[in-house]
Amino acid sequence: MIPGIAHRSATDRASALALFEALQHCAQERGLALRAPPPEPTSCCGRGCNGCVWEGFLQATETWRQDALEQLA
């Protein structure tokens, strides 16, 4: 069974990490290997820039989530 968290997009670092963990655990239980999740940004300046690296990370996280759900379906 796919965990409920997998049906929501990540909105911050904590929810992204929880999403990665939940879906990777689900895949492991099924004997499947998912591609590696996107790496966390390391260059954020913390000023809320338009096009912040965290926005890109969350977009990549959403793509990863959708791909993982397709593989687990």
N, C-alpha and C positions, 0 to 999 in steps of 0.2 A: 504494500500500500504506500502510495506517495504521501509524504507528510504535508499537512495543511500549509506550512510555511512556504512550500514550493509553489503554491498557487498565487503568491503575492510578490510583486516586484520589490527588490531591496530599495530602501530609501536612505540608508546611511551605512557606515562601515560595519557596525554591529549586526545589522540585519543581513548584510551581504555575507559576512562570515558565517552567520547561523545558517543561511541558505546553502552556502557551499558545503558545510558540514552535513546538513540534513540530506541533501541530494547525493553526496558522495557515500554516505552511510547506506542509503537506500540502494544505490548501484552496487556497492560491495556485497550487500545481502543477496543480490540477484546474480552475483558473479560477473558483473559488468564493470568495465573501466571507462570512466568519463575523461574527457580531455581536461587538462589542468585549468583551474579557474584563472581569471585575469589577475595579474599581480597588483597589490595595493600601490597607490601612488606614493612617491617618496619626495616629491618636489613641490608640495603645496605651500604657498606662502601665508595662508590663513587670512587673506584680505577679501575673500569672497569675489574673486575675479569672475568676469563673464567668460564662460568657457573653462571653468576651474577643472583641474585634473581629476577631481572627485566626480564631476559630472560625466567625464569620459569613462571613469571606472564604473560608475553605476550603469551607464549605457552598455558597456562590455559585459557587466554582470547580468544584465537582462538578456543579452544575446546568449550567454552561457546557460542561463536558466532555461530558456526556450529550447536550446539544443539538448540539454540534459533531459528535459521532460519528454522530448521526442524519442530519445534513446530509451527511456524507461517505459514508454507507452507499450 
